[in-house]
Amino acid sequence: MTSIDAERFRNTFETYSDIGRTDNDGLHRLTLSDADVRVRDQLVDDLESLGLDVRIDEIGNIFGRREGTDPDAAPVLIGSHLDSQPYGGRFDGQLGVLSALETLRAFDDQGIEHRRPIELVNWTNEEGSRFKPALMGSGTFVGEFSVEETLARTDADGTTVEEALESAGYRGDAECGPHEPIHSYLELHVEQGPVLEEHGQSVAVVDGIYGMSWLEATIEGTADHAGPSPMHSRRDALVAATDVVQGIRRLSNRYEDVVTTVGELTVQPGSINVIPSEVTFTADVRSYDDAIVAELVERVESELEAACAREGTEYELEEIWRIEHTEFADSVRTAAREAAEEAGVSYRSMVGGAGHDANYLTEVTDAGMLFVPSVDGRTHNEDEFTEWEDVVAGANTFAATTRRLSQ
């Protein structure tokens, strides 16, 4: 059985966690920030120390290749992402890259040969926190976004992805995209929910991922003085927006297995004694049923229409991202179940609610995922935590699954 070195893995995890570690033991490592550049340098050094062929593509995705015994065999891709949410957790994304790194180290330790090449990958800007949209590196790799489109994306300060890559020294020469057929893709991630912990299990073999839509709405009213302006004559953009936000929250009560969130809201002009003239907010709607996602988008617009009619305001609604639900490959799920059984790990099958790079990889190969528990179901914040015995169980299952896929 393939097994990882738990002590070495822990030390590696702590070394990487120190790069961008916050005062509250979280992680603040936005894409192509100084901390992200330093952790990329660390990864490249670690890949080269294993004798791997390292390449960096034109949008900064990093690959490290361990050759197989069959030079003509399609490779297995393993990995995740090293960027984090603003003041996020140390496990989200990073754990997947480091499980892949420890897997290749374990193969070296044990002299394991495999027929197919194995490539570790770190995807650029998975989180979408500095540059939108999320899943940028994997989405560009599979052709969902053009390279030109990706390089032109800007952050809140107007810096483009291209400028950030050039400044960081991570705009590589390799073409972004598959340069050969890919046999399979495997990613380990924290669950970002409470299911595994509630059932006392260490690993989930993921059947699929919710589909989702990201929306941005702008409501236009009229600014006026908060004192002399009669209530009946006001066109208050914030009042209309508040009605819509509550309506979006209530949408989740109308359907089974649906989640809806308003995560960003800005108010103009933002003065205590001025009626708000403009409000912009986002909505995130998700379901495993793509038809329901489409219906949710229509219902968000209906909420906007009704609220603006009541308040005498106007609105614009833009869908800034849509991704269909993902069903992972039977071949990868079967390999993962067999690996968990071989490792003696308690596991279950489940559907995930968050988007991951594996979503897009299904467009070019057989893809699959493993989850490990999130304590109290909490992620995307500094309290994010996974018990180390669950980390080790997940990493051992991951290594064994990789070995099966690569043979």
Residue pairs with C-beta under 8 A, 6 or more apart in sequence:
1 342
1 343
1 396
1 400
2 103
2 106
2 107
2 110
2 112
2 396
2 399
2 400
2 402
2 403
3 106
3 343
3 396
3 399
4 99
4 102
4 103
4 105
4 106
4 392
4 395
4 396
4 399
5 102
5 105
5 106
5 109
6 388
6 392
8 102
8 105
9 98
9 99
9 102
9 391
9 392
9 395
10 388
12 46
12 98
12 101
12 102
13 90
13 94
13 95
13 98
13 391
15 42
16 39
16 42
16 82
16 94
16 98
17 27
17 90
17 94
19 29
19 35
19 38
19 39
19 42
20 27
20 28
20 29
20 33
20 35
20 36
20 38
20 39
20 84
21 27
21 90
22 28
22 87
22 382
24 87
24 382
25 90
25 382
26 87
26 88
26 89
26 90
26 381
26 382
26 383
26 384
27 84
27 87
27 88
27 89
27 90
27 94
27 382
28 35
28 84
28 86
28 87
28 88
29 35
29 36
29 39
29 82
29 83
29 84
30 36
30 83
30 84
30 86
30 127
30 129
30 130
31 83
31 124
31 125
31 127
31 129
31 130
31 131
31 164
32 60
32 124
32 125
32 130
32 161
32 164
32 165
32 167
32 168
32 170
33 130
36 82
36 83
36 168
37 168
37 169
37 170
39 82
40 60
40 62
40 82
40 122
40 168
40 170
43 62
43 64
43 82
43 97
43 101
43 122
44 54
44 62
46 101
47 54
47 62
47 64
47 101
47 120
48 54
50 64
50 66
50 104
50 105
50 108
52 64
52 65
52 66
52 104
52 120
53 64
53 65
53 67
54 62
54 63
54 64
54 65
55 62
55 63
55 65
55 172
55 174
56 62
56 63
56 170
56 171
56 172
56 173
56 174
57 63
57 141
57 172
57 174
57 175
57 176
57 177
58 147
58 151
58 171
58 172
58 173
58 174
58 175
58 176
59 124
59 136
59 137
59 140
59 147
59 150
59 151
59 161
59 165
59 171
59 176
60 124
60 137
60 165
60 168
60 170
60 171
60 172
61 121
61 122
61 123
61 124
61 137
61 138
61 141
61 172
61 176
62 121
62 122
62 170
63 119
63 120
63 121
63 174
64 104
64 119
64 120
64 121
65 75
65 117
65 118
65 119
66 104
66 107
66 114
66 117
66 118
66 119
66 120
67 117
68 75
68 113
68 114
68 115
68 116
68 117
68 118
68 406
69 113
69 114
69 115
70 115
70 116
73 115
73 116
73 117
73 183
74 116
74 180
74 181
74 182
74 183
75 116
75 117
75 118
75 119
75 180
75 182
75 183
76 116
76 117
76 118
76 119
76 182
76 183
76 184
76 185
76 186
76 402
76 405
76 406
77 118
77 119
77 121
77 182
77 184
77 185
77 186
77 361
77 365
78 100
78 103
78 118
78 119
78 120
78 121
78 185
78 186
78 187
78 398
78 402
79 96
79 97
79 100
79 119
79 120
79 121
79 122
79 123
79 187
80 93
80 94
80 95
80 96
80 97
80 100
80 122
80 123
80 126
80 187
80 188
80 189
80 356
80 357
81 93
81 94
81 96
81 97
81 122
81 123
81 124
81 125
81 126
81 127
81 137
81 357
82 93
82 94
82 97
82 122
83 93
83 124
83 125
83 126
83 127
83 129
83 130
84 90
84 92
84 93
84 94
84 127
84 129
85 92
85 127
85 129
85 380
85 381
86 129
87 381
87 382
88 127
88 379
88 380
88 381
88 382
88 384
89 190
89 378
89 379
89 380
89 381
89 382
89 383
89 384
89 385
90 384
91 190
91 374
91 379
91 384
91 385
91 386
91 391
92 189
92 190
92 192
92 379
92 380
92 384
93 126
93 127
93 189
95 188
95 189
95 190
95 372
95 386
95 391
95 394
96 187
96 188
96 189
97 120
97 122
99 188
99 394
99 395
99 398
99 399
100 120
100 121
100 188
100 398
100 402
101 120
102 395
102 399
103 395
103 398
103 399
103 402
104 118
104 120
106 112
106 399
107 114
107 118
107 399
107 403
112 403
114 403
114 406
114 407
115 406
115 407
116 183
116 405
116 406
116 407
117 406
118 402
118 406
123 135
123 136
123 137
123 138
123 141
123 357
124 136
124 137
125 131
125 134
125 136
125 137
125 161
126 134
126 135
126 136
126 137
126 138
126 356
126 357
127 134
128 134
128 135
128 136
130 155
130 156
131 153
131 154
131 155
131 161
131 164
132 153
132 320
132 321
133 139
133 145
133 214
133 320
133 321
134 321
134 355
135 323
135 355
135 356
135 357
135 359
135 360
136 145
136 150
136 153
136 161
137 357
138 357
138 359
138 360
138 361
139 145
139 150
139 360
140 146
140 147
140 149
140 150
140 176
140 177
141 176
141 177
141 178
141 360
141 364
142 177
142 178
142 360
142 361
142 363
142 364
143 177
143 363
144 360
144 363
147 176
150 161
150 176
151 160
151 161
151 162
151 165
152 160
152 161
152 162
153 160
153 161
154 160
154 161
155 164
162 171
165 171
178 364
181 365
182 361
182 364
182 365
183 365
183 366
183 405
184 329
184 331
184 332
184 365
184 366
184 367
184 368
184 405
185 332
185 358
185 361
185 365
185 366
185 367
185 368
186 332
186 336
186 367
186 368
186 369
186 370
186 398
186 401
186 402
186 405
187 356
187 357
187 358
187 361
187 367
187 368
187 369
187 370
188 369
188 370
188 371
188 372
188 394
188 395
188 398
189 356
189 369
189 370
189 371
189 372
190 371
190 372
190 373
190 374
190 379
190 384
190 386
191 204
191 352
191 371
191 372
191 373
191 374
191 377
192 352
192 353
192 354
192 374
192 377
192 379
192 380
193 352
193 353
193 374
193 377
194 374
194 376
194 377
195 204
195 348
195 350
195 377
196 202
196 203
196 204
196 348
196 350
196 371
196 372
196 373
196 374
196 390
197 373
197 374
197 375
197 376
197 377
199 348
200 346
201 346
201 347
201 348
201 373
202 345
202 346
202 347
202 372
202 373
202 389
202 390
202 393
202 394
203 340
203 345
203 346
203 347
203 348
203 370
203 371
203 372
203 390
203 393
203 394
203 397
204 347
204 348
204 349
204 350
204 370
204 371
204 372
205 333
205 336
205 337
205 340
205 347
205 348
205 349
205 350
205 368
205 370
206 328
206 333
206 349
206 350
206 351
206 352
206 368
206 369
206 370
206 371
207 327
207 328
207 333
207 349
207 350
207 351
208 288
208 325
208 326
208 327
208 328
208 351
208 352
209 325
209 326
209 328
209 351
209 352
209 353
209 354
209 355
209 356
209 358
209 359
209 369
210 259
210 286
210 287
210 288
210 325
210 351
210 352
210 353
210 354
210 355
211 286
211 287
211 288
211 289
211 290
211 293
211 322
211 323
211 324
211 325
211 326
212 284
212 285
212 286
212 293
212 321
212 322
212 323
212 355
213 284
213 285
213 286
213 293
213 294
213 296
213 297
213 319
213 321
213 322
214 282
214 283
214 284
214 319
214 320
214 321
214 322
215 282
215 283
215 284
215 285
215 297
215 300
215 317
215 318
215 319
215 320
216 280
216 281
216 282
216 283
216 317
216 318
216 320
217 241
217 244
217 280
217 281
217 282
217 283
217 300
217 304
217 315
217 316
217 317
217 318
218 278
218 279
218 280
218 315
218 316
219 237
219 240
219 241
219 244
219 278
219 279
219 280
219 304
219 307
219 308
219 313
219 314
219 315
220 237
220 277
220 278
220 313
220 314
220 315
220 316
221 234
221 235
221 236
221 237
221 238
221 240
221 275
221 276
221 277
221 278
221 279
221 311
221 312
221 313
222 234
222 235
222 275
222 277
223 268
223 269
223 274
223 275
223 276
223 277
224 234
224 274
224 275
225 273
225 274
225 275
226 272
226 273
226 274
226 275
227 273
229 275
234 275
234 311
235 275
235 311
235 312
235 313
236 275
236 276
236 311
236 313
237 267
237 276
237 277
237 278
237 279
237 311
237 313
238 267
238 276
238 279
239 311
240 279
240 307
240 308
240 310
240 311
240 313
240 315
241 265
241 279
241 281
241 307
243 303
243 306
243 307
243 310
243 311
244 281
244 300
244 303
244 304
244 307
245 262
245 265
245 281
247 300
247 303
247 306
247 307
248 260
248 261
248 262
248 283
248 285
248 300
248 303
249 260
249 262
251 258
251 260
251 285
251 296
251 299
251 300
252 258
252 259
252 260
255 287
255 292
255 296
257 287
257 288
257 289
258 285
258 286
258 287
258 292
258 296
259 284
259 285
259 286
259 287
259 353
260 283
260 284
260 285
260 286
260 296
261 283
261 284
261 285
262 281
262 282
262 283
262 284
263 282
263 284
264 280
264 281
264 282
265 279
265 280
265 281
265 282
266 279
266 280
266 281
267 276
267 278
267 279
268 276
268 277
268 278
268 279
269 276
269 277
270 276
282 320
283 300
285 293
285 296
285 297
285 300
286 293
286 353
287 293
287 296
287 325
288 325
288 351
289 325
290 324
290 325
293 322
293 324
293 325
297 319
300 317
301 317
304 315
304 317
305 315
307 313
308 314
308 315
323 355
323 359
323 360
326 358
326 359
326 362
326 367
327 362
328 358
328 362
328 367
328 368
328 369
329 362
329 366
329 367
329 368
331 366
331 405
332 366
332 367
332 368
332 401
332 405
333 349
333 368
335 368
335 401
335 404
335 405
336 368
336 370
336 397
336 401
337 347
337 349
338 404
339 397
339 398
339 400
339 401
339 403
339 404
340 347
340 397
340 400
342 400
343 393
343 396
343 397
343 400
345 393
345 394
345 396
345 397
347 397
350 371
352 369
352 371
356 369
358 367
358 368
358 369
361 367
368 401
370 394
370 397
370 398
370 401
371 394
372 386
372 390
372 391
372 393
372 394
373 386
373 387
373 390
374 384
374 385
374 386
375 385
375 386
375 387
376 383
378 384
378 385
